Amino acid sequence: LHSFPTRRSSDLTLQGWVLSGASLVSAATTSPDGTADAFLLREDGTNAIHEVRNYPTLTVTLATTYAASFYAKAATRTWVTFSSSAGGGAVVYFDLVNGKFVNPGYLNVHMTNAGNGWWLCSLEWSMSGTTGNNFIQTATSGSVGANSYAGDGASGVYIYGPVFNLGTQPTPYSGMPNVGGYQIGYAPVTGLASSAHT
């Protein structure tokens, strides 16, 4: 496994992340490590996609496998999505109540129960381009297009520790401090068990 640093994994309000159609509420709930430092990704009132994404655009290697993972927990919204513009733009829908997902073509999608309502959402995909962004979005259901809707200005999902890395094994956020704006100290996932596919 080759680590590919993700900017500011532990604090989505800092440089390295940008919002569209949404805001972040800091310290909104307790994260999987027991600290009150998880974020609420809160939709605004526009009829649009409500998301956080990495910034600036990442440079990747064409036809090479990368992996991503992030923790998510249902709040007033119970679905969250992941997509990559360097992965053809396909969207995975994660059901944060039932631990299921709708996968349109990514490799090895998993949901692992992390306790206290948290799910570790992870996936792999082969790059269809050389630059791109990764997007985490709220959704109203697992139906295609349900990640673009008229927000109510209050609802959202809890998220924590998104990580993007080179290789065929997702590497969840380890809770290590940022050094020079980058997370250090990755710990590989072992024994991931896929949840049911919807």
Residue pairs with C-beta under 8 A, 6 or more apart in sequence:
1 165
1 166
1 167
1 168
1 169
1 171
1 186
1 188
2 165
2 166
2 167
3 165
3 166
3 171
3 186
4 66
4 164
4 165
4 166
4 167
5 182
5 183
5 184
6 16
6 54
6 162
6 163
6 164
6 165
6 182
6 183
7 15
7 16
7 17
7 54
7 55
7 181
7 182
8 14
8 15
8 16
8 17
8 178
8 181
8 183
9 161
9 162
9 163
9 173
9 178
9 183
10 37
10 161
10 173
10 175
10 177
10 178
10 183
11 178
12 24
12 39
12 52
12 159
12 162
13 24
13 26
13 39
14 181
15 55
15 181
16 54
16 55
16 181
17 52
17 53
17 54
17 55
18 52
18 53
18 54
18 55
19 51
19 52
20 48
20 49
20 50
20 51
20 53
21 43
21 44
21 46
21 48
21 49
21 50
21 51
21 151
22 41
22 42
22 43
22 44
22 50
22 51
22 52
22 138
22 151
22 156
23 42
23 44
24 39
24 40
24 41
24 42
24 52
25 39
25 40
25 42
25 156
26 37
26 39
27 36
27 37
27 38
28 38
28 39
28 40
28 75
28 158
29 36
29 38
29 40
29 73
29 75
29 158
30 36
30 38
30 116
31 37
31 38
31 71
31 118
31 160
31 161
32 38
32 71
32 114
32 115
32 116
32 118
32 120
32 160
32 161
33 175
37 160
38 71
38 73
38 158
38 159
38 160
39 158
39 159
39 160
40 75
40 156
40 157
40 158
41 50
41 51
41 52
41 80
41 136
41 138
41 156
41 157
41 158
41 159
42 153
42 154
42 155
42 156
43 50
43 77
43 138
43 151
43 152
43 153
43 154
43 155
43 156
44 50
44 151
44 153
45 150
45 151
45 152
45 153
46 150
46 151
47 148
47 149
47 150
47 151
48 148
48 151
49 135
49 137
49 147
49 148
50 137
50 138
50 147
50 151
50 156
51 135
51 136
51 137
51 138
52 135
52 136
52 159
53 133
53 134
53 135
53 136
54 133
54 134
54 164
55 133
57 131
57 132
57 133
58 86
58 131
58 132
58 133
58 134
58 164
59 130
59 131
60 66
60 86
60 127
60 129
60 130
60 131
60 132
61 127
61 130
61 166
62 127
62 128
62 129
62 130
63 126
63 127
63 128
64 126
64 127
64 166
65 107
65 124
65 125
65 126
65 127
65 166
65 167
65 168
66 124
66 125
66 127
66 164
66 165
66 166
66 167
67 122
67 123
67 124
67 125
67 164
67 165
67 166
67 167
67 168
67 169
67 170
67 171
68 82
68 84
68 122
68 123
68 134
68 162
68 163
68 164
68 165
68 170
69 120
69 121
69 122
69 123
69 162
69 163
69 170
69 171
69 172
69 173
69 189
70 82
70 120
70 121
70 136
70 159
70 160
70 161
70 162
70 163
70 173
71 114
71 118
71 119
71 120
71 121
71 159
71 160
71 161
71 172
71 173
72 80
72 94
72 96
72 118
72 119
72 121
72 136
72 157
72 158
72 159
72 160
73 96
73 116
73 117
73 118
73 119
73 157
73 158
73 159
73 160
74 96
74 97
74 117
74 157
74 158
75 155
75 156
75 157
75 158
76 154
76 155
76 156
77 138
77 139
77 140
77 155
77 156
77 157
78 95
78 96
78 97
78 157
79 93
79 94
79 95
79 96
79 138
79 139
79 140
79 141
79 142
79 146
79 157
80 93
80 94
80 96
80 121
80 136
80 137
80 138
80 139
80 157
80 159
81 91
81 92
81 93
81 94
81 135
81 136
81 137
81 138
81 139
81 147
82 91
82 92
82 94
82 121
82 123
82 134
82 135
82 136
82 137
83 89
83 90
83 91
83 92
83 134
83 135
83 137
84 125
84 132
84 133
84 134
84 135
85 129
85 132
85 133
85 135
86 127
86 128
86 129
86 130
86 131
86 132
86 133
87 106
87 125
87 126
87 127
87 128
87 132
88 105
88 125
88 128
90 104
90 105
90 106
90 125
91 104
91 137
91 144
91 147
92 101
92 102
92 103
92 104
92 106
92 109
92 121
92 123
93 101
93 102
93 139
93 141
93 142
93 143
93 146
93 147
94 100
94 101
94 111
94 119
94 121
95 101
95 102
95 142
95 198
96 117
96 119
96 157
98 196
99 111
99 113
99 119
99 195
99 196
100 111
100 142
100 195
100 196
100 197
100 198
101 109
101 111
101 121
101 142
101 195
101 197
101 198
102 142
102 197
102 198
103 109
103 123
103 197
104 144
105 125
106 123
106 124
106 125
107 123
107 124
107 125
107 126
108 122
108 123
108 124
108 168
108 194
109 122
109 123
109 194
109 197
110 120
110 121
110 122
110 123
110 170
110 192
110 193
110 194
110 195
111 119
111 120
111 121
111 122
111 194
111 195
112 119
112 120
112 122
112 189
112 192
112 193
112 195
113 119
114 120
118 158
118 160
120 172
120 189
122 170
122 172
122 189
122 192
123 170
124 168
124 169
124 170
134 162
134 164
136 159
136 162
137 147
138 147
138 151
138 155
138 156
138 157
139 146
139 147
139 149
140 146
140 149
142 198
160 173
161 172
161 173
161 175
162 173
163 170
163 171
163 172
163 173
163 183
163 186
165 171
165 186
169 188
169 189
170 189
170 192
171 186
171 187
171 188
171 189
172 187
172 189
173 183
174 183
174 185
174 186
174 187
175 185
176 183
176 184
176 185
176 186
177 184
178 184
